[in-house]
Amino acid sequence: MLRITNPFRRIPYYSDSLMGQDKWITNIVYPGKKDGFFIDLGSSNGILINNTYTLEKVGWTGICIEPQIDLYNKLKKNRKSICINACISNKKEIIDFVNSEHHGGILKFLKSYKKYDEKNWKNGKIVKMQTTTMRDILKKLNVPKNIDYMSIDVECSEYAILSSFPFLEYNVGAITVEGSNIKKIVEVLTQNGFTLVENPYCKLKFELHFINSKLIGKI
């Protein structure tokens, strides 16, 4: 894992995220940037332990995606960015989805990752849901080719999303992932030109931080 040794160019933004992902973006990756563009996958209500709320408050714009309708309705009220009610995966299909607040996810992925504690979602309501892909979302919304930051918190669907993301069509600068299959996530992002780096604000091993290798020398 790469440790970025440049001194922090600290900016006094309040952190709304769980483990300082927003501070990592505003202090280290893009210090002082106020016109960035983000994609937030698994936005929840858009405020509580959210990685992009602070960015929006200082001028960034972006897209917030949340599959659970109750959380999505709150998200629309809480955020100025484009809000999408969609379930993202690696292909279009009808799936079983577990509605379970901050632990909701696609059932087959929740079950496939044995280390993910079943008590987080076993009492959730299972509903049928149509999935879509990131490529379709990006094309439909005419998203700019340069995406400064992508936050992914999707309860075990991370690899499915990342392995099918159109990296050859879009230039993504930085990615944070709450990872359920760390080895596969690191592998697919490394293959697509990203470097796993340290976030000094975060001590959790399953919270992963990546920077496009083209940006490393600029930080």
N, C-alpha and C positions, 0 to 999 in steps of 0.2 A: 504494500500500500504506500502510495506516495504521500509524503508530508511536505506541504507547501511551507517554506521557511521564511518567506517575505514577511516583514512586520505587518501586523493588522493595521489597516487604515480604518479605524473604528468610526462608525456612524451611530449616533444614539437613537436607533429605532427600537421601539418596544417589540418583543418577540411574541407572536401569537402561536407559533408552532410548538410541537411537543419537545423536540430536541434541538432547537436552534437552527433548523434548516433555513429559515428566512434570514437569520443573522449571518449564516454562512454565505448566502447569496449577496446580501447587502453590504457586508463587511469585507469579504474576501474575494468572491468571484467577480462581482460587479460593483465595486465600491462607488457610491454616489450616483449610480445609474437610476434615472427616473422615467425612462421611456422604454423599458423592456417589455417583452412579450412572453407570457407563460401559458402552459397547459397544466391544469390541475385535475388529475384523475383520482376520483374518490374524494370529492370535496366536502362530503358530509353537509353540515349546515352552513359552511362557508366561513365560520368564525372560530368555533371551538377547536383548539389544537390544529389549526389550519396553516399550511405552509405558504400560502400565497396572499392571505388577507393583508398582511403588512405591506407586501409589494404593491398591492392595489392602492393602499392608502397613500403611498408616496409617488403614485403616478403611473405604475405599470398597468398594462391591459392584458387581457387573456381570455381563456376559455375554462370554465369550471364544469366538470362532468360528474354527475352523481346518479346512480341507478335506482336508488330507493326513493319512491315517490314522496314519502313523508319528509325525508331530509331534503329532497329536491325543492319542495314547496317552501321550506325555510331558506334554502340557499338563494332562491330567486328574490326573496325579500331582503336578504342580508348583503348581497353583492351587486356591484355595478357591472361587472364583466358579463360576457355572454355565458348563460347557464344552459346546460344541456342535460336532459333526462335520458340517459342511455347506459346500456350495459356493454362494456367493451371486452372483446376477446380476440382470438386469432382467426375467427371465421364467423359467418352469419349462420345462426341456428337458433332453435327454440331450446332453452335450457331450464333447469330447475335452479331458482335463485332463493337464497335464504335471507329474508328480511330480518335483520338483527342489529339495528342501530349502527354502531361503529364497527361491528364485526360481521356485517352482512357480506355475502359473496356468492359466487357460482358454486353450487353444491359439489359438483364433481371435483373441482379444484380444492375445496375445503377438505374433502374426504381423502384426496390423494396425498396431501401433505400431512404425514402422521405426527409431526412434531407440533402442529397447530392444535392447541387445546380445544377439544370438542365442546367443552362447557361454554366457550365463547359464543357458540352459535346454535347449539342443539335445541334450544327452546324457541328459536326463531320460526317465523311463518314461511313455509315454502310456497313460492309462486312461480308460475311459468313466465318466462321473459324472453324476448327476442334480443339476441346480441347483434352487435355490429363491429366494424373494425376501425382502427384509428385512421387508416387510409381513407375510408369513406367519410368519416367525420371531417378530416382535414380538407378533403376536396369539396365537400358540401358547403363548408363555411369559408372557403377560399382563404385558408390560413396562410400567413406569410411564410416564405421559404426559410427564414431565419427565426428559430424559436430559441429564446435565450435560456429558458429554464422549463423543465418538465418535472412535476412532482407526481409520484405514483404511490398510492396507498389503497390497494384494492383487494386485500385479504386473499392471498394465494393465487391471484390471476396474473401476477407481475410477469412471469416468464412468457405466458401466452401472448401478452400484449407486446412485450419487447421483442420477442422473436419474430413477430409479424409487422413491426413498425417499419415504415418506409424511410429508413435512414438515408438511402441514396437520393431521395427526393427532397428531404428537409434537413437543414443544418441545425442540430440541437447543441446548445452550448454546455449546459449542465443538467444533470439528472439526479434526483434523490429517490430512493426506492426503499420502502419497508419490505424487505425481502423474505420470502418463504422458502426459496430454493436458491440460496446464495451462490453456490458453485455455478449453476446454469446461468444465472443472471450476470455474474462477472464474465463468464465465457462469451455470452452473446454480445455484451456491450464492448468487451475488449476487441472482439472481431469487427465491431463497427466503429473503431477508432476512439474509444473512451478509456480513460485511466481512472482506476479506483483511487480515491484520495481520502485523506483524513479530514474530518470536521472536528475542530477542537472543542466545539460546543456540545458534541454528542459522544456518549460513551457506550451506547448500545450496539452490539455486534450485528444485529439484524437491520439496522438503519444504514443503508449504503449510499455513498456519495461519489458521483462520477463527474469528470470534466472532460469535454472534448479535447483530445490531445493537441489540437491546433491552438487551444487557449492557454496551455500550460505555461509557456514562456512569457505570456502577457500578464500573468497574475503576480 
